[in-house]
């Protein structure tokens, strides 16, 4: 079996999570949800009342924080200092806070080391926003997944509507704000790597995207 690092970047709602899981299963690789790691830091910061702009307190938080991703029969679980916080990190508030803390140098430095450690043995699919540009610039194959904003908003709405009292208009508004935050930040902005394969998932289902990715991987 090939031992590769595969990165999948792209904006919220493009279908990265579903596709990354399916691709990892298809390859027999580990799936690493790096967004969950940022959400974990955001959750812990919120729990301790730490502002997203307080770099000194964020640095101390990260110094004492032990994050682990583990697989279970219920899927990927995020463990923070021995506590399973998976069910607490998918709220709209934590989503926006994760976007804010991801722009802070202490958080990025901490998670950069953690992510690279997770990639040492290869055979992994890393999902995120700067995997192919910053974390693994030498990844064996890089994908950047896009979709129209309307499609992305509808997908995110369908994910959230059973959990949160959200309208599709509010989801699209949050998505637009998050796109702006992620794309315009000075530190590791959201963008496709120069050598990334760009795939538009607007008119493709997850299996169609995975098939397109496999065609590229088989050529590596």
C-alpha positions in Angstrom: 0.0 0.0 0.0 1.2 3.5 -0.8 2.1 5.6 2.2 0.9 9.1 1.4 -0.2 12.2 3.1 -3.3 13.5 1.4 -4.6 17.0 2.3 -8.1 18.3 1.6 -8.6 22.0 2.1 -11.5 24.3 1.3 -14.2 26.6 2.7 -17.0 25.6 5.1 -19.8 23.6 3.5 -17.8 22.4 0.5 -18.2 18.8 1.7 -14.7 18.3 3.1 -15.6 16.2 6.2 -17.8 13.7 4.4 -15.4 13.4 1.5 -12.3 13.1 3.8 -13.9 10.3 5.8 -14.9 8.4 2.7 -11.6 8.8 1.1 -9.7 7.7 4.2 -11.9 4.6 4.4 -11.4 3.9 0.7 -7.6 4.1 1.2 -7.5 2.4 4.6 -5.9 5.6 6.0 -6.4 7.5 9.2 -8.8 10.5 8.9 -7.6 13.6 10.8 -10.2 16.4 11.3 -8.0 19.4 12.0 -11.0 21.7 12.3 -12.0 19.7 15.4 -8.6 20.6 17.0 -9.2 24.3 16.5 -12.7 23.9 17.8 -11.2 22.1 20.8 -9.0 25.1 21.6 -11.9 27.5 21.0 -14.1 25.5 23.4 -11.5 25.4 26.1 -10.8 29.2 25.7 -14.5 29.9 25.9 -14.9 27.6 29.0 -12.1 29.6 30.7 -13.3 33.0 29.5 -10.2 33.7 27.4 -10.6 36.3 24.6 -9.7 35.2 21.1 -7.3 38.3 21.1 -5.5 37.5 24.3 -2.4 35.8 22.9 -0.7 35.5 26.3 -3.5 33.5 27.9 -4.0 31.5 24.7 -0.4 30.6 24.8 -0.7 29.4 28.5 -3.9 27.5 27.6 -2.1 25.6 24.7 0.9 24.9 26.9 -1.3 22.9 29.3 -3.7 21.5 26.8 -3.5 17.9 25.6 -5.7 17.2 22.6 -6.2 13.7 21.1 -8.3 12.4 18.3 -9.5 8.8 18.9 -11.7 6.5 16.8 -14.7 4.8 18.4 -17.8 3.0 17.2 -19.5 6.4 17.1 -16.8 7.9 14.9 -13.9 10.3 15.6 -13.9 11.7 19.2 -12.0 14.7 20.5 -10.4 14.3 23.9 -9.2 17.4 25.8 -7.1 16.7 28.9 -8.9 13.4 29.3 -12.4 14.7 28.7 -14.5 13.9 25.7 -15.7 17.2 24.3 -16.9 16.0 20.9 -20.5 16.9 21.5 -19.7 20.5 22.7 -17.6 21.8 19.8 -20.2 22.0 16.9 -22.3 25.0 18.0 -22.4 28.2 15.9 -20.7 30.1 18.7 -17.7 27.7 18.9 -17.6 27.6 15.1 -17.1 31.4 14.9 -14.7 31.4 17.9 -12.6 28.7 16.2 -12.3 30.9 13.1 -11.1 33.7 15.4 -8.5 31.7 17.4 -7.2 30.0 14.3 -5.7 33.4 13.3 -3.7 33.7 16.5 0.0 32.7 16.4 0.1 30.8 19.8 -2.8 28.5 18.7 -1.4 27.9 15.2 2.1 27.2 16.6 0.7 24.6 19.1 -1.5 22.9 16.5 1.2 23.0 13.8 3.4 20.8 15.9 0.5 18.5 16.9 -0.6 18.0 13.3 2.8 17.3 12.0 3.3 14.7 14.7 0.1 13.1 13.6 1.4 13.0 10.0 4.8 11.4 10.8 3.7 7.9 9.8 1.9 9.1 6.7 -1.1 7.0 5.6 -3.4 9.8 6.6 -6.0 12.2 5.1 -5.8 15.6 6.7 -8.9 17.8 6.4 -8.6 21.6 7.1 -7.9 25.0 5.7 -4.2 25.3 5.4 -3.1 21.7 5.3 -1.6 21.9 1.8 -0.2 25.4 2.2 1.3 25.6 5.7 1.1 22.3 7.6 2.1 19.9 4.9 3.6 21.9 2.0 5.3 18.8 0.8 2.2 16.5 1.0 2.1 13.8 -1.6 -1.2 15.0 -3.0 -3.3 18.1 -2.2 -6.9 18.8 -2.9 -8.9 22.0 -2.6 -12.6 21.5 -2.5 -15.0 24.2 -3.5 -18.7 24.7 -4.2 -21.1 27.6 -4.8 -22.0 29.6 -1.8 -25.7 28.7 -2.1 -24.8 25.0 -2.2 -22.5 25.3 0.8 -25.1 27.2 2.8 -27.8 24.6 2.1 -25.4 21.8 3.1 -24.5 23.5 6.4 -28.2 24.3 7.1 -29.1 20.6 6.6 -26.4 19.7 9.1 -27.5 22.2 11.7 -31.3 22.4 11.5 -31.9 19.4 13.8 -29.5 20.7 16.4 -29.9 24.5 16.3 -32.7 27.0 15.8 -31.1 28.3 12.5 -32.6 29.7 9.3 -30.9 29.2 6.0 -30.4 33.0 5.8 -28.6 33.0 9.1 -26.4 30.1 8.0 -25.5 31.9 4.8 -24.7 35.0 6.7 -22.4 33.2 9.1 -20.8 31.4 6.2 -20.0 34.6 4.5 -18.5 36.1 7.6 -16.4 33.0 8.2 -15.2 32.9 4.6 -14.1 36.5 5.0 -12.3 35.8 8.4 -10.5 32.7 7.0 -9.5 34.2 3.7 -8.4 37.6 4.8 -6.4 36.8 7.9 -2.7 37.6 7.8 -1.6 34.3 9.3 -2.2 31.2 7.1 -5.2 32.5 5.1 -7.5 30.1 3.4 -6.3 29.5 -0.2 -5.5 26.7 -2.6 -1.9 25.6 -2.7 -0.3 26.3 -6.1 0.0 22.5 -6.7 -3.4 21.6 -5.4 -6.0 19.8 -7.5 -9.2 21.9 -7.3 -12.5 20.0 -7.4 -15.9 21.7 -7.6 -18.4 19.7 -5.6 -21.4 21.9 -6.5 -22.9 19.3 -8.8 -21.2 16.2 -7.3 -22.2 14.0 -4.4 -19.6 12.7 -2.0 -19.0 9.5 -3.8 -18.5 11.4 -7.1 -15.9 13.6 -5.4 -14.1 10.6 -3.9 -14.0 8.9 -7.3 -12.4 12.0 -8.8 -9.8 12.1 -6.0 -9.0 8.5 -6.4 -8.3 9.0 -10.1 -5.6 11.5 -9.1 -4.2 9.4 -6.3 -3.8 6.4 -8.5 -1.5 8.5 -10.7 0.9 9.4 -7.8 
